[in-house]
Amino acid sequence: MWHPDGMARPRIVITYCTQCRWLLRAQWYAGELLQTFEAEAGEVALVPATGGVFRIDVDDVHLWNRKRDGGFPEITDLKRRVRDLIAPGKPLGHADRVADAQT
């Protein structure tokens, strides 16, 4: 996704299962990512699917897969993973403090 400043911005895609009724969860993750990465993300897209899928991709990187990674990500972990890909120097405040406390 191109931004008016001429810089390419990453596309974050949240694919969710409609049969499992995970739209609200997908919307919540999307809102959190848009708020945190408003200057860095080009787009957050919600893609309906079936078959129990819940996946989060940043451009061509498979960041999270419910089946592979065991459930749904904690929002702090998801924000750190996205940050590490699209804005490595960006401080995340509380999310960083939680990670520091766990190590």
C-alpha positions in Angstrom: 0.0 0.0 0.0 1.5 3.4 -1.0 1.1 6.4 1.3 0.8 10.0 0.0 4.4 10.6 1.2 5.6 8.1 -1.4 6.6 5.4 1.1 5.2 1.9 0.9 3.2 0.9 4.0 2.7 -2.7 5.0 -0.7 -4.4 4.7 -1.9 -6.3 7.7 -4.5 -9.0 7.0 -6.6 -10.7 9.6 -8.3 -13.8 8.2 -11.1 -15.0 10.5 -13.6 -17.9 10.5 -17.2 -16.7 10.0 -18.6 -20.1 11.2 -16.8 -19.7 14.5 -18.1 -16.1 14.8 -14.7 -14.6 15.2 -15.5 -11.3 13.5 -15.7 -9.3 16.8 -12.3 -10.7 17.8 -10.8 -9.8 14.4 -12.3 -6.3 14.6 -10.8 -5.7 18.1 -7.3 -6.8 16.9 -7.7 -4.6 13.9 -8.6 -1.6 16.0 -5.7 -2.1 18.4 -3.2 -2.4 15.5 -4.6 0.6 13.7 -4.4 2.7 16.8 -0.9 1.6 17.7 0.6 1.7 14.1 -1.5 4.6 12.6 1.6 6.1 11.0 3.3 2.8 10.0 0.5 0.6 8.7 -0.9 1.2 5.2 -4.0 -0.9 5.8 -5.6 -3.5 8.1 -7.9 -5.8 6.2 -10.4 -8.2 7.6 -10.9 -11.3 5.4 -13.8 -13.7 6.1 -13.1 -17.4 5.8 -14.3 -20.8 7.1 -12.9 -23.9 8.6 -11.6 -22.5 11.9 -9.0 -20.3 10.4 -7.7 -17.3 12.3 -4.5 -15.9 10.8 -2.7 -12.6 10.8 -0.3 -11.7 8.0 1.9 -8.7 7.5 2.5 -8.4 3.7 3.9 -11.9 2.9 4.9 -12.8 6.5 2.6 -15.3 8.3 2.7 -13.6 11.7 0.2 -15.7 13.6 -1.9 -18.8 12.9 -4.3 -20.1 15.5 -3.7 -23.7 14.5 0.1 -23.4 14.3 0.6 -21.1 17.3 -2.0 -22.5 19.6 -5.0 -20.2 20.0 -5.1 -16.5 19.8 -2.3 -14.0 20.5 -2.2 -11.8 23.6 -2.5 -8.3 22.3 0.9 -7.2 23.7 2.6 -10.1 22.0 0.9 -9.4 18.7 1.9 -5.7 18.9 5.5 -6.6 19.5 5.5 -9.0 16.6 4.0 -6.4 14.3 6.4 -3.7 15.6 9.4 -5.9 15.0 8.4 -6.3 11.4 7.2 -2.8 10.4 8.6 -0.3 13.0 11.6 -1.9 14.9 12.5 1.2 16.8 9.0 2.1 17.9 8.4 2.0 21.7 5.2 0.2 22.8 5.1 1.5 26.3 3.0 -0.9 28.4 3.5 -3.8 26.0 7.3 -3.4 26.3 7.1 -3.2 30.1 5.1 -6.5 30.2 7.7 -8.2 28.0 10.5 -7.0 30.3 8.7 -8.2 33.4 8.3 -11.7 31.9 12.1 -12.1 31.1 
